[in-house]
Amino acid sequence: MSEQCCFHKRFQSEKETGDRNYAIGYYLKEKKCFPREVDMMAALDLYFQLCSVEATCESGSVMAATLANGGICPITGEYVLSDEAVRNTLSLMHSCGMYDFSGQFAFHVGLPAKSAVSGAILLVVPNVMGVMCLSPPLDKGGNSTRGIGFCQELVSLFNFHNYDNLQHCTRKMDPRREGDEVRNKTVVNLLFAAYSGDLSALRRFALSAMNMEQKDYDSRTALHVAAAEGHLEVVKFLVEACRVNPFVKDRWGNIALDDAIQFNHLEVVKLLKDYQDTYILGTRQAEEAAEDLSKENLESMV
């Protein structure tokens, strides 16, 4: 059977079983939603034809990528959709593309998507990429169970949710930025907060799972900078709340305590000396506990 015949059969089937769509069409017509010159039946015919077009994951992903790329097909470079059409399409996909699950999907995933009863989900990450996945088992809402799971996993790993913070959300990866760019920016922000004594910013960085022991090009950490500047509260936060390593050496071989001594910040010196003792003790205890656990495991195997 030719491809054209298959399309015609699918079109006829859609047209003969589309009672719900006819009902919606007449309801919209009664509410004056169609412009006067528009033929409602012709619009429905076009809709049924579009529903009958065969698509693969590959072709669907190109459609999604075209929407993500502002209407320009990434394969051919052809401008196939206007800016307004892309914006309107993505707005509709975001608000009602997942049937009755659209609200929850917008909350948990935060990306425009369109599902199909075949088990396909077309997902758009604006200005980044387009995805189409296929897994036929459906949930009670008529959406692909595994497809929704994939979308949720995607935004839990990458910084793609519509309302993810693009500047301070360090728990997620952001492929829109170069790795070195992100690292350099976080180091600069961290060390500047330590330099200026901005305890609120440091708390925010720690809560966002930032590595508080990051080094700059001179191998200096936030603890080095805070100790040199004499910011007692910042040093206290770094050692008590963040438990940073006080023995990190910069390019000149100095640790944070050396900087505090050099600039005569006596309270910081006392705090760091006390912390070094507890840090060494804690490190030894952790090593002993790991050794004991290793012995227990070995004995249980024997």
N, C-alpha and C positions, 0 to 999 in steps of 0.2 A: 504494500500500500504506500502511495507516495506521501510525501510530507504535507502537501497541500490537502490531500484527502483526509489525513489525520487531523489537520487543523480544522477542516470543515466539520468533521464529526464532533470534535470537542466543542466547537462553537454552537452547533445545534443542540448538544446536550446541555450546555450552559443556558442557552436560550429557553429550552423547554422546562428546565427545573429551577428557573430564577424567580419563583413567585415572590420571595421576600424582597428581591431587588425591584420588581415591578411595583410592589406595595410602597416601598420607600420612594420610588420615582413619582408615583401619583401623589403621595403625601407632600413631597417637595413642590410638585407642580401646583397643588391646591394652596400651598403657603406662598406662592409666587416667588419661589427660589430660582426658577429658570427664567432667563431673559425671554421676552416675547418672541424673538425670532428663532429661538432654539427649539428643535424638534426633540421632545423627550424620548420618543421611541428610537430615534437615530442615536441619541446619546447612550441609551441602554445597549443598543446593538454594538456600538463602539466599545463599551465597557465589557460586554460578553466576548468580543473578539480579543480584547487585551487579556482577558482571563484565560484565553485558549492558546496564547503564544507559549511555545515550549521554551524553557530556560534551564540552563545548567548552573552549577555552582560557579563555574568560571565566568559565564556570561553575566550572571547576577552580581558577581563581585565587581565586574567592570561597570555595571550600572551604578552600584553603590559608590565606587571610587569616583565616577563622574560627578555624582552629587557632592561627594566630599571635596572635589576639586573645582567647585564653583561652576559646574556645567561643562567643563572641558574634559573630553575623554582622555584619560592618561595613556591610552594605547595609541590612538591616532593623532592626538593633539587637536582634534576638531572641536569647535565651540558648538555643542549640540543643544544646550539649554541656557536660557537667559538667567541672569542673576535673580530676577524676581521669581521665575519659575522654581529655581532651586530653593530659594528662601521659603516660598509657600509650600513646596513639597515637603521639605524637612520639618516645617512647623506642623503640618498635618500628621506626618509620621510620628513626631514626638508626642502629639496629643492623643492620637487615636489609632496608631498603626498596629497595636498589639491587642485589638479587640477590647474586651472588658478588663484586661490586665494592663491596659495602657498607663493608668495612673500609678500603679505599683512599679511598673517597669521604668517610668520616668523618675520615680523616687529612688529606686535601687540602682538603676543603670545610668539614667540621665543622658541617654543618647537617642537620636531618632532611629526608628526601626520599623520594619514591616514584616509581619509574619504571614504565612499561608497555611491552609489546612493540609498541604502536602508534607508539612514538617520543616519547611524552609523558613529561615529568618534572614532578612536583608538588613544589615546594620551599617550605619554611617557614623564615622568619627570625623566631623567637619574639619577640613584643612589638614587631615592626616591620612586617612585611608577608608576604604570600604570593604565590607566582609559579607559573604553569604555562606551560611552553614545549613546543612540538611541532616535532620534526624527525625524520621517519621513518627515515633511514638509521641502522642499529644497529651497534654494535661486537660483538665476539665474545661479550661477556657479556650481550647482549640489551638494552643501554641505548642511548639516543640519543647518538650521537657528538658532535653539535653541542650537544646539551643539556648534556652534562657539561662541554664546553668553556665554555659560557656560565656555568655555576655556578662554575667555577674562576676565570674572569675577574671574576665578581662579587665573590668574597671576596678577590681580589688588589687590588681597587680600594677596597672598603668594609670597615669593621671588623666583619665579620659572623661570622667563624669562631668556633666555640664557645670557643676558647681564645685568641683575640686579647686583648691587653691593652687595656682600655678607657680607661686613664689615660695611658699613655706611648707608645702606638703612633701616632706622628705621620706615618708613611709612608702611612697609609690615611685615607680620609675616614670620618667617623662622622655619618650624617644624624640620629642621635638627639640630637645636640647642636647648638645654635645656633652659627653661625660666629663671632659676636662673643664668645660665652661661651668657646669653645675658645681663641681668640686671646688673650683677656684672661688666661685661666688659665695658658697657656704663658708669657706675658710675666712674670706674677707669679712663677712658679716659677723662670724663668731669672734674673731680677734678684735674687730672694731667695738663690739659690745663689751668685751673684756677691757679694752683700753679706756672706754668712756664710762665704765662702771654701770652699764645698763643691765641691771639684774633681771628686770622684766623680760628683756629680749633673750637673755640666757635661759631663763625658765622656759620660755616659749620654744627655744631650740631643743632643749632637753626633752620636753614633752612630745616634740615631733620626731623623737628618736634620732636626732642628729648625733654624730660621733663627736663627743666633746673633747677628744684628744687629737683632733686634726692638727696638722702642722703646716706652717707656711713655707716659703722657699728657703728660709733660714732655719727650718726645723723647730720654730718656736710655736708653743701651744698657747691656748687661752690662759692657762695657769701661769706661764712665763710672763705674759703681758700684764695680767692682773697683779701679780706679785711685784713687778717692776714699778707699776703705777701706785701701789699701796692701797688697792681697793679691797679692804678686809672682808666686807660682806660677799664680794664676788668670789674671793679665794675660798671663803668658808663654804659657799654654795658648791663650788667645783670639787672640793675635797670631801664634804660631808654628804651632799646629795648625789653628786655624779661619780664620786669615788675614782677620780682620774689618777693616773700614774704620776707621782711626784718626782720620779727619777728620769724622766725624759730629758735628753740633752739636746741643746741647740747646736748649731754648726760650730760654735766656739767652745763646746764642751760644758756649757753652764746648765744647771737645773734651775727650777723656779726659786728654790731657796737661795741660790747664789745671787739672783737678781734682787731679791728682797734685802739681802745683806748689803749688797753694793749701794742700794739707794736708801739704806738705813730705815727701813720700815719694820720697826721692832716687833709690833704686834703680829704682823704677817710672818715674820721670822719664827716667832714662838709657835704660832699655829701650824706652820709647815713642818717644824721639827717634831711636834707632837704627832702630826698626821703621818709622817714618815715612819715612826715607830709602829703605829697601829697598822699601817699599810704592809710593812714587812711581816708583822705577826699574822695578819689576815692571809697574806700570800702563802706563808708557811703552813698555816692550818688548812688552807685549800689544797695545797700539794699533798699534805699528809692524808687528808680525807680521800683524795683521788687515789693515793697509793694503797690505802686500806681497802677501798672498793675494788681496785684491781686485783689485790690478793684474794679477796673474798670470791670474786668471779673465777679466779684461777683454781681455788680450792674446790669450788662447786663443780667445776668441769672435771677435776680429778676424781 
